[in-house]
């Protein structure tokens, strides 16, 4: 890269324009989404326009609707008091995260795609499938929510009173601005969630590639070094991902928790009738928030589960190689290990019609290998590799706490305790 190109923004540099490993532009859909969301920071004009749109649709329009729109009867659970603040808060967190990402990295560095051409064909094709899959997932969340939000806003703005000078269609203009603000804020929030989930899915594919290295390895010292280097690369990328997204995940958790429980408290405490007019917006907002946040949590839990399970795979691999090498030159496992291999074969035959993406089954830790006797140095290298994986099996972390299934269970227990506390106070009141 010459000096003139190094001065350009990352999104304009030639090395970040197209994928080196896939013929078509694998990030084309993301670049289009960034432009439609006014998040293109590749030029000074684009950056200015991005900040202008953010200020208008995230701060100005919600503030105008809160001050100028009054519901009939001043319903305490209207969208003015419950929806605007959390939606703007999540959009602000997502926007600031994207600005920091684009200023420092760019899309390809953000998704760790520089070394994708060095990965196996299995990883490259799997990543291409994940790109298409998660765009469909966003569409499944955004489009139904948009139609419900559209129906609610049509009913809402045909009923409410707006305190503006008459003489022009205020309701129609504000209706368009509010709907555009909702699409913008929701899109920014979901875009960051999808970027994080795609990063996790790419690392899951690479861990599956490490699993295949165990299956094809014959226990030599060079194979152990190759597995160690690949895991070290994945481990480093997981650590970087944890540092990049921890602010976004923690702030989103706080905003969603506070908004959901304030909404629950006010809805249960209100004596007015609940209908689509006064609470439909709350339902849409809650659905989008939870779906987007669950994308992040489940993605982090999956990659952490896979990273923690790699030590078990390595231990079984080491045992099979050592037993086969010390027993005979035959590739048939010793009698004590025969049930393990048979179990692997049965799982392969029984799951042939199932989804290939079901990677959380117990059979994913089984290893079927073909080995040859090796010298004692290979044993010591394998033993060192197993020890390394046992002490470096973390995935996504938040300030040292692994974001795994155990942490999800803890969060669920904490949220459930808050719900029970609010329900008890509502019943007493």
C-alpha angles and dihedrals in degrees: 000000000000125000094255092057093046090063092058122093113267095249090058097047115108094232090062098045100082138011117263092206103046123051097224124054101275092194097046094109091051093050090051090049091051092053094047090048090049091243099125105127096171093112139028092249092049091049092050091048090048093054091044093053091045092053093046100045099033103039113012101043095045090047091050092050092050093050102035104036121076123184120220107268092008093262110210093218097053120134091251091072103032111028110038099060099049093041091051091044094054091044091051092050091048093046094049090047092051092047091053092046094050093045093053107026124004128220099292095048090043091057094038093240098145091090097038092103088061092056124089124273088251091061094044095050092043091053091051089054091049091054091056094040097055094046087058089049091055089049090052089055101038104042100051090043090049094054092048090047091048092052091048094049092049091054093040099051092044089061110032128085121238122203102221133115110280125232100086134054099273095166093054094048094047090045091058093045094049093047091048090048091053093050092048096048094044092047094051092050095047092045092061090045091053093047090054093045092049090051089053093047092052091054090048089056090050091050088052086053089055088051089054089051088059091051094050096039120105094202098261123150093247091055091052091051091049092052091047093053093047093049091046090055092049092045091053092049092049090052091050091048091052091053093046098051104030093093091051094047096046096045091046090051091053095045094046094045094050095044095046095049095043088052091048092049095049094043093051093043095048116097095200123105114270115229142149092272099058102028107024092093091053091055093050093047093049093048094052093045095050095043093051094045093046088055088061097042096047092045091052092045092051096051091044091051091050092046092050091048095055090079090059090050091050092049093053091045091051092049094049094047094046094046093046093046094049094042109049144316091261118108090222109108121242117267094262091055097043095089090055093055092043089051089053092051092048091051091051093051096044095046098046091108096044129094113285091217093067093108098152096077120114091242090069089079095056117106127207111189143165112222141181127201113274136190123268093262089067089055092053091048092050091047091051090049092052091049091050093051092047091057097038104045100119125125128185111358136187109211091327098319113115112235094223136132092283091059090047090054089050092051091048091051091049093049092045090052090053091051091051091048092052092046091051092051092047092051092049093048 
